[in-house]
């Protein structure tokens, strides 16, 4: 028989002793990654925002200083820049569709000229017809308003008040009847000063010419401004300028559109109510809406006066009231939210205070620039407050050693 080899003894594997768990130590302090190339740290961004805010405030102060000292030169330039700013989105959209910018600018200006000529040719006869009614309007007001008020009050007015209102109506009628010859004499006397005529005509002619070139070179102007900004701060400054652009575009384009829509709405409603001077009252109430409550208040007062003079029954009162109620509801619920939105973000009280303050300081020009200037200052203030809320002084945190 064959012999069987004995089996090999089993191998015993010796396991190493388990290492004791490491004692817990202090948690590692998170270290913020360094800013990537082109990005700004919090301290750098704060300095850039503060410098941008100071530059915006200084630019606004320079604009008002130039208007006060060199109004004859500054006003045409500012009007041309405003024209280029308003029309730039249209030309840019045409350029994206492949149209040359110079050709697009020419097309836009040509359309604007045709629209203005058509509007003037249409509105001059309308306003002339309405102006012819003004003398009779004030004469009838002095004769009919007093009896209407007395019938509403149930008692006669004092003789002095009746006499003054009659004299006021007669004087207003006489003034309006002599307005044409007076205006002609003023134009003749103004034309006698050759230098003033030349300066005024040049100012009026320069605005569209400058506007055309500013609109044509608008991308180059924006690029020139951005080219002066430090390279690391371009993105942040561009974002801040975009915020200002949102506010200004919402105000300029939005308010003009809202005013035009409300003018048509009020004018149509008052014309349907057979109110004298319906178009004039509608334009005053519509574009006066840029100052909160002013346009509506003037429109209601003028419409009420016209209603007294052309009373034909209670349906007129219902039509006039419905016109202003529907106009205000449409403006508050649909027109302004859809056209302007909440980008301007200025309360009615802030707008009224701004108009009063700037009007007192800079006159009529200040009234025109009050709301856009206040909107820009609001953006600047929001940026400063945003940076302040990120400081250790506001959060109460101690800076890292």
SULMOCOR-V306865 format. One record per residue. N is the residue number from 1. RES is the residue in three letters. PHI is phi in degrees with one decimal (none if undefined). PSI is psi in radians with two decimals (* if undefined). NEAR is the number of other C-alpha atoms within 12 Angstrom. Layout:
n=N res=RES phi=PHI psi=PSI near=NEAR
n=N res=RES phi=PHI psi=PSI near=NEAR
This chain:
n=1 res=UNK phi=none psi=2.56 near=3
n=2 res=UNK phi=-76.6 psi=2.50 near=4
n=3 res=UNK phi=-83.0 psi=2.41 near=5
n=4 res=UNK phi=-97.5 psi=2.22 near=6
n=5 res=UNK phi=-70.1 psi=2.40 near=6
n=6 res=UNK phi=-64.7 psi=2.56 near=6
n=7 res=UNK phi=-69.4 psi=2.54 near=7
n=8 res=UNK phi=-71.7 psi=2.47 near=6
n=9 res=UNK phi=-64.3 psi=2.54 near=6
n=10 res=UNK phi=-65.1 psi=2.56 near=6
n=11 res=UNK phi=-88.3 psi=2.36 near=7
n=12 res=UNK phi=-103.6 psi=2.04 near=6
n=13 res=UNK phi=-89.4 psi=2.17 near=6
n=14 res=UNK phi=-90.8 psi=2.03 near=6
n=15 res=UNK phi=-81.8 psi=2.35 near=7
n=16 res=UNK phi=-69.6 psi=2.63 near=6
n=17 res=UNK phi=-65.1 psi=2.42 near=6
n=18 res=UNK phi=-65.2 psi=2.37 near=7
n=19 res=UNK phi=-75.4 psi=2.46 near=8
n=20 res=UNK phi=-66.9 psi=2.54 near=7
n=21 res=UNK phi=-62.9 psi=2.53 near=7
n=22 res=UNK phi=-67.4 psi=2.50 near=7
n=23 res=UNK phi=-68.5 psi=2.40 near=7
n=24 res=UNK phi=-63.9 psi=2.35 near=8
n=25 res=UNK phi=-113.2 psi=-3.08 near=8
n=26 res=UNK phi=-66.8 psi=2.47 near=6
n=27 res=UNK phi=-65.8 psi=2.48 near=6
n=28 res=UNK phi=-67.1 psi=2.45 near=7
n=29 res=UNK phi=-79.9 psi=2.14 near=8
n=30 res=UNK phi=-65.5 psi=2.35 near=7
n=31 res=UNK phi=-111.0 psi=2.19 near=8
n=32 res=UNK phi=-66.6 psi=2.36 near=10
n=33 res=UNK phi=-65.6 psi=2.57 near=9
n=34 res=UNK phi=-64.0 psi=2.58 near=11
n=35 res=UNK phi=-63.4 psi=2.41 near=15
n=36 res=UNK phi=-67.8 psi=2.93 near=10
n=37 res=UNK phi=-64.4 psi=2.25 near=11
n=38 res=UNK phi=93.9 psi=-0.28 near=16
n=39 res=UNK phi=-94.9 psi=2.75 near=18
n=40 res=UNK phi=-111.4 psi=2.49 near=23
n=41 res=UNK phi=-72.3 psi=2.98 near=19
n=42 res=UNK phi=-61.4 psi=-0.72 near=21
n=43 res=UNK phi=-66.0 psi=-0.72 near=18
n=44 res=UNK phi=-66.4 psi=-0.75 near=19
n=45 res=UNK phi=-62.7 psi=-0.63 near=29
n=46 res=UNK phi=-64.7 psi=-0.76 near=25
n=47 res=UNK phi=-64.1 psi=-0.72 near=21
n=48 res=UNK phi=-63.8 psi=-0.78 near=30
n=49 res=UNK phi=-64.8 psi=-0.70 near=34
n=50 res=UNK phi=-66.6 psi=-0.69 near=26
n=51 res=UNK phi=-66.4 psi=-0.70 near=23
n=52 res=UNK phi=-63.8 psi=-0.73 near=31
n=53 res=UNK phi=-62.5 psi=-0.77 near=29
n=54 res=UNK phi=-63.8 psi=-0.67 near=19
n=55 res=UNK phi=-65.8 psi=-0.68 near=21
n=56 res=UNK phi=-65.9 psi=-0.79 near=28
n=57 res=UNK phi=-63.4 psi=-0.73 near=23
n=58 res=UNK phi=-64.5 psi=-0.65 near=16
n=59 res=UNK phi=-65.9 psi=-0.72 near=17
n=60 res=UNK phi=-63.8 psi=-0.73 near=24
n=61 res=UNK phi=-63.2 psi=-0.66 near=18
n=62 res=UNK phi=-66.2 psi=-0.68 near=16
n=63 res=UNK phi=-61.5 psi=-0.82 near=25
n=64 res=UNK phi=-69.1 psi=-0.57 near=28
n=65 res=UNK phi=-66.5 psi=-0.73 near=19
n=66 res=UNK phi=-65.5 psi=-0.66 near=21
n=67 res=UNK phi=-65.1 psi=-0.60 near=26
n=68 res=UNK phi=-75.3 psi=-0.62 near=20
n=69 res=UNK phi=-95.0 psi=-0.81 near=14
n=70 res=UNK phi=-119.6 psi=0.97 near=16
n=71 res=UNK phi=-60.6 psi=-0.65 near=21
n=72 res=UNK phi=-63.8 psi=-0.49 near=22
n=73 res=UNK phi=-96.4 psi=-0.70 near=23
n=74 res=UNK phi=-70.6 psi=-0.65 near=23
n=75 res=UNK phi=-63.0 psi=-0.86 near=28
n=76 res=UNK phi=-59.9 psi=-0.67 near=28
n=77 res=UNK phi=-65.5 psi=-0.77 near=29
n=78 res=UNK phi=-65.7 psi=-0.68 near=28
n=79 res=UNK phi=-63.9 psi=-0.70 near=30
n=80 res=UNK phi=-65.7 psi=-0.72 near=30
n=81 res=UNK phi=-64.0 psi=-0.71 near=28
n=82 res=UNK phi=-63.7 psi=-0.70 near=27
n=83 res=UNK phi=-61.5 psi=-0.79 near=31
n=84 res=UNK phi=-64.5 psi=-0.66 near=33
n=85 res=UNK phi=-66.1 psi=-0.71 near=30
n=86 res=UNK phi=-70.1 psi=-0.69 near=28
n=87 res=UNK phi=-88.2 psi=-0.20 near=31
n=88 res=UNK phi=-58.6 psi=-0.74 near=33
n=89 res=UNK phi=-59.0 psi=-0.60 near=24
n=90 res=UNK phi=-68.0 psi=-0.81 near=26
n=91 res=UNK phi=-66.0 psi=-0.66 near=32
n=92 res=UNK phi=-63.5 psi=-0.72 near=27
n=93 res=UNK phi=-64.1 psi=-0.68 near=17
n=94 res=UNK phi=-67.7 psi=-0.62 near=21
n=95 res=UNK phi=-67.0 psi=-0.62 near=21
n=96 res=UNK phi=-66.4 psi=-0.42 near=13
n=97 res=UNK phi=-86.0 psi=0.12 near=12
n=98 res=UNK phi=100.7 psi=0.06 near=13
n=99 res=UNK phi=-85.9 psi=2.41 near=18
n=100 res=UNK phi=-59.7 psi=2.46 near=17
n=101 res=UNK phi=-65.3 psi=-0.67 near=29
n=102 res=UNK phi=-63.1 psi=-0.76 near=23
n=103 res=UNK phi=-65.6 psi=-0.70 near=19
n=104 res=UNK phi=-63.4 psi=-0.70 near=27
n=105 res=UNK phi=-62.9 psi=-0.73 near=34
n=106 res=UNK phi=-63.4 psi=-0.72 near=25
n=107 res=UNK phi=-64.1 psi=-0.79 near=23
n=108 res=UNK phi=-63.2 psi=-0.77 near=32
n=109 res=UNK phi=-65.2 psi=-0.70 near=29
n=110 res=UNK phi=-62.2 psi=-0.74 near=16
n=111 res=UNK phi=-64.1 psi=-0.74 near=16
n=112 res=UNK phi=-61.9 psi=-0.72 near=19
n=113 res=UNK phi=-63.9 psi=-0.77 near=15
n=114 res=UNK phi=-63.7 psi=-0.71 near=14
n=115 res=UNK phi=-64.2 psi=-0.74 near=15
n=116 res=UNK phi=-65.4 psi=-0.73 near=15
n=117 res=UNK phi=-63.2 psi=-0.76 near=14
n=118 res=UNK phi=-63.1 psi=-0.72 near=14
n=119 res=UNK phi=-65.0 psi=-0.71 near=15
n=120 res=UNK phi=-65.4 psi=-0.79 near=15
n=121 res=UNK phi=-63.6 psi=-0.52 near=14
n=122 res=UNK phi=-83.5 psi=-0.71 near=14
n=123 res=UNK phi=-80.1 psi=-0.52 near=19
n=124 res=UNK phi=-60.6 psi=-0.86 near=16
n=125 res=UNK phi=-62.0 psi=-0.64 near=14
n=126 res=UNK phi=-64.6 psi=-0.85 near=18
n=127 res=UNK phi=-68.8 psi=-0.54 near=22
n=128 res=UNK phi=-64.3 psi=-0.75 near=18
n=129 res=UNK phi=-63.1 psi=-0.71 near=18
n=130 res=UNK phi=-69.1 psi=-0.64 near=21
n=131 res=UNK phi=-66.8 psi=-0.56 near=25
n=132 res=UNK phi=-63.5 psi=-0.51 near=21
n=133 res=UNK phi=-78.4 psi=-0.29 near=24
n=134 res=UNK phi=-60.9 psi=-0.82 near=28
n=135 res=UNK phi=-57.3 psi=-0.81 near=26
n=136 res=UNK phi=-65.9 psi=-0.55 near=27
n=137 res=UNK phi=-60.9 psi=-0.86 near=32
n=138 res=UNK phi=-71.5 psi=-0.58 near=34
n=139 res=UNK phi=-65.0 psi=-0.79 near=27
n=140 res=UNK phi=-67.7 psi=-0.54 near=29
n=141 res=UNK phi=-63.2 psi=-0.74 near=35
n=142 res=UNK phi=-68.2 psi=-0.42 near=30
n=143 res=UNK phi=-92.8 psi=-0.52 near=24
n=144 res=UNK phi=-107.9 psi=-0.48 near=26
n=145 res=UNK phi=-66.0 psi=-0.72 near=29
n=146 res=UNK phi=-60.3 psi=-0.86 near=30
n=147 res=UNK phi=-61.3 psi=-0.63 near=22
n=148 res=UNK phi=-65.1 psi=-0.77 near=24
n=149 res=UNK phi=-64.2 psi=-0.72 near=24
n=150 res=UNK phi=-64.6 psi=-0.66 near=17
n=151 res=UNK phi=-68.1 psi=-0.60 near=14
n=152 res=UNK phi=-70.4 psi=-0.67 near=13
n=153 res=UNK phi=-79.6 psi=-0.41 near=11
n=154 res=UNK phi=78.2 psi=0.26 near=11
n=155 res=UNK phi=-153.5 psi=2.64 near=12
n=156 res=UNK phi=-74.1 psi=2.63 near=16
n=157 res=UNK phi=-79.5 psi=2.76 near=20
n=158 res=UNK phi=-59.3 psi=2.57 near=13
n=159 res=UNK phi=-59.5 psi=-0.64 near=12
n=160 res=UNK phi=-63.0 psi=-0.74 near=11
n=161 res=UNK phi=-67.1 psi=-0.72 near=17
n=162 res=UNK phi=-61.9 psi=-0.72 near=22
n=163 res=UNK phi=-66.9 psi=-0.75 near=16
n=164 res=UNK phi=-64.3 psi=-0.70 near=17
n=165 res=UNK phi=-67.8 psi=-0.65 near=26
n=166 res=UNK phi=-64.7 psi=-0.77 near=24
n=167 res=UNK phi=-64.2 psi=-0.67 near=19
n=168 res=UNK phi=-63.4 psi=-0.74 near=21
n=169 res=UNK phi=-64.6 psi=-0.73 near=27
n=170 res=UNK phi=-65.1 psi=-0.73 near=24
n=171 res=UNK phi=-66.8 psi=-0.70 near=21
n=172 res=UNK phi=-63.4 psi=-0.70 near=23
n=173 res=UNK phi=-63.9 psi=-0.75 near=25
n=174 res=UNK phi=-65.5 psi=-0.71 near=21
n=175 res=UNK phi=-62.9 psi=-0.77 near=20
n=176 res=UNK phi=-67.5 psi=-0.61 near=23
n=177 res=UNK phi=-67.2 psi=-0.55 near=22
n=178 res=UNK phi=-95.4 psi=0.12 near=17
n=179 res=UNK phi=-66.5 psi=-0.66 near=19
n=180 res=UNK phi=-62.5 psi=-0.98 near=16
n=181 res=UNK phi=-59.5 psi=-0.64 near=14
n=182 res=UNK phi=-64.4 psi=-0.75 near=15
n=183 res=UNK phi=-62.7 psi=-0.69 near=15
n=184 res=UNK phi=-62.4 psi=-0.74 near=13
n=185 res=UNK phi=-64.2 psi=-0.67 near=14
n=186 res=UNK phi=-64.3 psi=-0.73 near=14
n=187 res=UNK phi=-64.3 psi=-0.71 near=15
n=188 res=UNK phi=-64.6 psi=-0.75 near=14
n=189 res=UNK phi=-67.4 psi=-0.62 near=14
n=190 res=UNK phi=-67.6 psi=-0.67 near=17
n=191 res=UNK phi=-67.9 psi=-0.33 near=17
n=192 res=UNK phi=-66.0 psi=-0.46 near=13
n=193 res=UNK phi=-90.5 psi=1.70 near=14
n=194 res=UNK phi=-62.2 psi=-0.73 near=13
n=195 res=UNK phi=-61.6 psi=-0.72 near=12
n=196 res=UNK phi=-67.0 psi=-0.70 near=16
n=197 res=UNK phi=-62.9 psi=-0.81 near=17
n=198 res=UNK phi=-62.0 psi=-0.76 near=16
n=199 res=UNK phi=-63.4 psi=-0.74 near=19
n=200 res=UNK phi=-65.8 psi=-0.80 near=21
n=201 res=UNK phi=-63.3 psi=-0.73 near=16
n=202 res=UNK phi=-62.5 psi=-0.71 near=18
n=203 res=UNK phi=-61.7 psi=-0.73 near=24
n=204 res=UNK phi=-69.5 psi=-0.64 near=21
n=205 res=UNK phi=-76.6 psi=-0.53 near=18
n=206 res=UNK phi=-71.3 psi=-0.55 near=26
n=207 res=UNK phi=-58.5 psi=-0.95 near=28
n=208 res=UNK phi=-66.2 psi=-0.57 near=29
n=209 res=UNK phi=-65.3 psi=-0.86 near=24
n=210 res=UNK phi=-62.9 psi=-0.69 near=28
n=211 res=UNK phi=-60.6 psi=-0.68 near=31
n=212 res=UNK phi=-62.7 psi=-0.84 near=35
n=213 res=UNK phi=-70.2 psi=-0.65 near=27
n=214 res=UNK phi=-63.3 psi=-0.71 near=32
n=215 res=UNK phi=-68.2 psi=-0.69 near=37
n=216 res=UNK phi=-65.2 psi=-0.69 near=35
n=217 res=UNK phi=-101.4 psi=0.36 near=23
n=218 res=UNK phi=-58.9 psi=-0.82 near=30
n=219 res=UNK phi=-59.9 psi=-0.66 near=22
n=220 res=UNK phi=-67.1 psi=-0.64 near=15
n=221 res=UNK phi=-64.8 psi=-0.77 near=18
n=222 res=UNK phi=-64.2 psi=-0.73 near=21
n=223 res=UNK phi=-64.7 psi=-0.60 near=14
n=224 res=UNK phi=-64.6 psi=-0.73 near=12
n=225 res=UNK phi=-66.1 psi=-0.80 near=16
n=226 res=UNK phi=-65.7 psi=-0.51 near=21
n=227 res=UNK phi=-67.4 psi=-0.33 near=18
n=228 res=UNK phi=-87.0 psi=-0.15 near=14
n=229 res=UNK phi=-83.7 psi=2.41 near=21
n=230 res=UNK phi=-53.3 psi=2.48 near=19
n=231 res=UNK phi=-60.3 psi=-0.68 near=17
n=232 res=UNK phi=-71.1 psi=-0.33 near=22
n=233 res=UNK phi=-103.0 psi=0.08 near=27
n=234 res=UNK phi=-62.4 psi=-0.79 near=25
n=235 res=UNK phi=-62.6 psi=-0.78 near=21
n=236 res=UNK phi=-67.9 psi=-0.76 near=30
n=237 res=UNK phi=-65.5 psi=-0.68 near=33
n=238 res=UNK phi=-62.7 psi=-0.66 near=24
n=239 res=UNK phi=-66.2 psi=-0.70 near=19
n=240 res=UNK phi=-67.6 psi=-0.72 near=30
n=241 res=UNK phi=-64.8 psi=-0.57 near=28
n=242 res=UNK phi=-65.7 psi=-0.63 near=19
n=243 res=UNK phi=-64.4 psi=-0.73 near=24
n=244 res=UNK phi=-64.9 psi=-0.70 near=31
n=245 res=UNK phi=-62.9 psi=-0.69 near=24
n=246 res=UNK phi=-60.5 psi=-0.75 near=25
n=247 res=UNK phi=-67.4 psi=-0.84 near=32
n=248 res=UNK phi=-66.0 psi=-0.75 near=32
n=249 res=UNK phi=-64.6 psi=-0.66 near=31
n=250 res=UNK phi=-62.6 psi=-0.66 near=31
n=251 res=UNK phi=-76.6 psi=-0.95 near=36
n=252 res=UNK phi=-64.6 psi=-1.05 near=30
n=253 res=UNK phi=-68.6 psi=-0.66 near=29
n=254 res=UNK phi=-67.9 psi=-0.83 near=30
n=255 res=UNK phi=-67.0 psi=-0.64 near=34
n=256 res=UNK phi=-63.6 psi=-0.76 near=25
n=257 res=UNK phi=-65.1 psi=-0.77 near=25
n=258 res=UNK phi=-63.0 psi=-0.75 near=36
n=259 res=UNK phi=-61.8 psi=-0.72 near=35
n=260 res=UNK phi=-65.6 psi=-0.76 near=26
n=261 res=UNK phi=-63.6 psi=-0.79 near=28
n=262 res=UNK phi=-66.4 psi=-0.63 near=42
n=263 res=UNK phi=-60.9 psi=-0.79 near=37
n=264 res=UNK phi=-64.1 psi=-0.73 near=27
n=265 res=UNK phi=-65.0 psi=-0.85 near=34
n=266 res=UNK phi=-66.4 psi=-0.79 near=46
n=267 res=UNK phi=-60.5 psi=-0.73 near=35
n=268 res=UNK phi=-65.3 psi=-0.76 near=28
n=269 res=UNK phi=-64.2 psi=-0.75 near=33
n=270 res=UNK phi=-71.0 psi=-0.58 near=40
n=271 res=UNK phi=-66.3 psi=-0.69 near=27
n=272 res=UNK phi=-64.9 psi=-0.56 near=23
n=273 res=UNK phi=-80.8 psi=0.02 near=32
n=274 res=UNK phi=59.7 psi=0.81 near=26
n=275 res=UNK phi=-93.7 psi=2.33 near=37
n=276 res=UNK phi=-62.9 psi=2.58 near=37
n=277 res=UNK phi=58.0 psi=0.65 near=40
n=278 res=UNK phi=-61.7 psi=-0.70 near=40
n=279 res=UNK phi=-67.5 psi=-0.78 near=34
n=280 res=UNK phi=-61.9 psi=-0.80 near=36
n=281 res=UNK phi=-63.6 psi=-0.68 near=39
n=282 res=UNK phi=-64.1 psi=-0.73 near=40
n=283 res=UNK phi=-66.0 psi=-0.74 near=33
n=284 res=UNK phi=-62.7 psi=-0.78 near=32
n=285 res=UNK phi=-70.0 psi=-0.61 near=40
n=286 res=UNK phi=-72.8 psi=-0.98 near=41
n=287 res=UNK phi=-78.3 psi=-0.35 near=32
n=288 res=UNK phi=-68.2 psi=-0.18 near=28
n=289 res=UNK phi=-65.9 psi=-0.24 near=36
n=290 res=UNK phi=-60.9 psi=-0.53 near=38
n=291 res=UNK phi=-99.5 psi=2.00 near=31
n=292 res=UNK phi=-52.7 psi=2.32 near=29
n=293 res=UNK phi=72.4 psi=-0.32 near=22
n=294 res=UNK phi=-69.3 psi=-0.89 near=21
n=295 res=UNK phi=-62.0 psi=-0.78 near=30
n=296 res=UNK phi=-64.9 psi=-0.72 near=34
n=297 res=UNK phi=-62.4 psi=-0.81 near=22
n=298 res=UNK phi=-63.7 psi=-0.70 near=25
n=299 res=UNK phi=-62.8 psi=-0.73 near=41
n=300 res=UNK phi=-65.1 psi=-0.76 near=33
n=301 res=UNK phi=-64.0 psi=-0.82 near=21
n=302 res=UNK phi=-65.9 psi=-0.69 near=30
n=303 res=UNK phi=-66.8 psi=-0.65 near=40
n=304 res=UNK phi=-64.8 psi=-0.70 near=33
n=305 res=UNK phi=-64.3 psi=-0.77 near=30
n=306 res=UNK phi=-64.7 psi=-0.57 near=35
n=307 res=UNK phi=-66.3 psi=-0.67 near=36
n=308 res=UNK phi=-65.7 psi=-0.58 near=33
n=309 res=UNK phi=-81.2 psi=-0.43 near=30
n=310 res=UNK phi=-124.3 psi=0.70 near=28
n=311 res=UNK phi=-65.7 psi=2.18 near=24
n=312 res=UNK phi=-126.7 psi=0.02 near=16
n=313 res=UNK phi=143.1 psi=2.95 near=15
n=314 res=UNK phi=-59.8 psi=-0.42 near=14
n=315 res=UNK phi=-62.9 psi=-0.52 near=16
n=316 res=UNK phi=-65.4 psi=-0.77 near=27
n=317 res=UNK phi=-60.3 psi=-0.74 near=27
n=318 res=UNK phi=-64.8 psi=-0.67 near=21
n=319 res=UNK phi=-67.3 psi=-0.75 near=29
n=320 res=UNK phi=-66.5 psi=-0.80 near=39
n=321 res=UNK phi=-61.8 psi=-0.74 near=25
n=322 res=UNK phi=-64.1 psi=-0.62 near=23
n=323 res=UNK phi=-60.5 psi=-0.84 near=36
n=324 res=UNK phi=-74.9 psi=-0.60 near=37
n=325 res=UNK phi=-66.1 psi=-0.82 near=22
n=326 res=UNK phi=-64.6 psi=-0.70 near=21
n=327 res=UNK phi=-61.8 psi=-0.78 near=37
n=328 res=UNK phi=-67.9 psi=-0.71 near=31
n=329 res=UNK phi=-65.9 psi=-0.73 near=17
n=330 res=UNK phi=-65.6 psi=-0.70 near=22
n=331 res=UNK phi=-65.9 psi=-0.73 near=34
n=332 res=UNK phi=-79.1 psi=-0.57 near=21
n=333 res=UNK phi=-98.1 psi=-0.51 near=16
n=334 res=UNK phi=-124.7 psi=-0.93 near=18
n=335 res=UNK phi=-66.8 psi=-1.02 near=25
n=336 res=UNK phi=-63.3 psi=-0.79 near=31
n=337 res=UNK phi=-60.8 psi=-0.63 near=20
n=338 res=UNK phi=-80.1 psi=-0.65 near=18
n=339 res=UNK phi=-88.0 psi=-0.87 near=27
n=340 res=UNK phi=-92.3 psi=-0.76 near=30
n=341 res=UNK phi=74.9 psi=-2.78 near=24
n=342 res=UNK phi=-109.3 psi=0.44 near=20
n=343 res=UNK phi=-75.7 psi=-0.58 near=28
n=344 res=UNK phi=-70.9 psi=-0.84 near=35
n=345 res=UNK phi=64.6 psi=0.56 near=27
n=346 res=UNK phi=-106.0 psi=2.30 near=29
n=347 res=UNK phi=-73.9 psi=2.84 near=18
n=348 res=UNK phi=-62.3 psi=-0.67 near=18
n=349 res=UNK phi=-63.6 psi=-0.74 near=15
n=350 res=UNK phi=-63.9 psi=-0.68 near=24
n=351 res=UNK phi=-65.3 psi=-0.78 near=32
n=352 res=UNK phi=-63.7 psi=-0.79 near=23
n=353 res=UNK phi=-62.8 psi=-0.72 near=20
n=354 res=UNK phi=-63.1 psi=-0.75 near=30
n=355 res=UNK phi=-64.6 psi=-0.74 near=30
n=356 res=UNK phi=-64.5 psi=-0.75 near=23
n=357 res=UNK phi=-67.8 psi=-0.87 near=23
n=358 res=UNK phi=-68.8 psi=-0.58 near=25
n=359 res=UNK phi=-65.2 psi=-0.67 near=20
n=360 res=UNK phi=-67.8 psi=-0.64 near=15
n=361 res=UNK phi=-82.3 psi=-0.71 near=19
n=362 res=UNK phi=-125.2 psi=0.15 near=25
n=363 res=UNK phi=73.7 psi=-2.58 near=18
n=364 res=UNK phi=-64.5 psi=-0.64 near=17
n=365 res=UNK phi=-61.8 psi=-0.69 near=29
n=366 res=UNK phi=-63.0 psi=-0.63 near=27
n=367 res=UNK phi=-64.6 psi=-0.72 near=26
n=368 res=UNK phi=-65.9 psi=-0.64 near=26
n=369 res=UNK phi=-95.6 psi=0.04 near=34
n=370 res=UNK phi=-63.7 psi=-0.91 near=33
n=371 res=UNK phi=-69.0 psi=-0.84 near=38
n=372 res=UNK phi=-61.5 psi=-0.65 near=37
n=373 res=UNK phi=-64.3 psi=-0.75 near=35
n=374 res=UNK phi=-64.6 psi=-0.66 near=34
n=375 res=UNK phi=-63.9 psi=-0.72 near=35
n=376 res=UNK phi=-64.9 psi=-0.75 near=36
n=377 res=UNK phi=-63.4 psi=-0.55 near=33
n=378 res=UNK phi=-64.5 psi=-0.74 near=29
n=379 res=UNK phi=-62.8 psi=-0.75 near=33
n=380 res=UNK phi=-60.9 psi=-0.79 near=31
n=381 res=UNK phi=-64.3 psi=-0.69 near=23
n=382 res=UNK phi=-64.3 psi=-0.63 near=21
n=383 res=UNK phi=-66.4 psi=-0.77 near=32
n=384 res=UNK phi=-63.2 psi=-0.74 near=25
n=385 res=UNK phi=-66.0 psi=-0.68 near=18
n=386 res=UNK phi=-60.7 psi=-0.77 near=18
n=387 res=UNK phi=-69.1 psi=-0.61 near=25
n=388 res=UNK phi=-64.1 psi=-0.66 near=22
n=389 res=UNK phi=-71.7 psi=-0.17 near=17
n=390 res=UNK phi=-99.3 psi=0.03 near=18
n=391 res=UNK phi=-84.5 psi=2.78 near=19
n=392 res=UNK phi=-66.0 psi=-0.48 near=15
n=393 res=UNK phi=-62.7 psi=-0.64 near=12
n=394 res=UNK phi=-82.6 psi=-0.79 near=13
n=395 res=UNK phi=-75.0 psi=-0.39 near=12
n=396 res=UNK phi=81.6 psi=0.09 near=11
n=397 res=UNK phi=-83.7 psi=2.56 near=12
n=398 res=UNK phi=-89.0 psi=2.39 near=10
n=399 res=UNK phi=-62.9 psi=2.54 near=10
n=400 res=UNK phi=-64.4 psi=2.43 near=9
n=401 res=UNK phi=-66.0 psi=* near=4
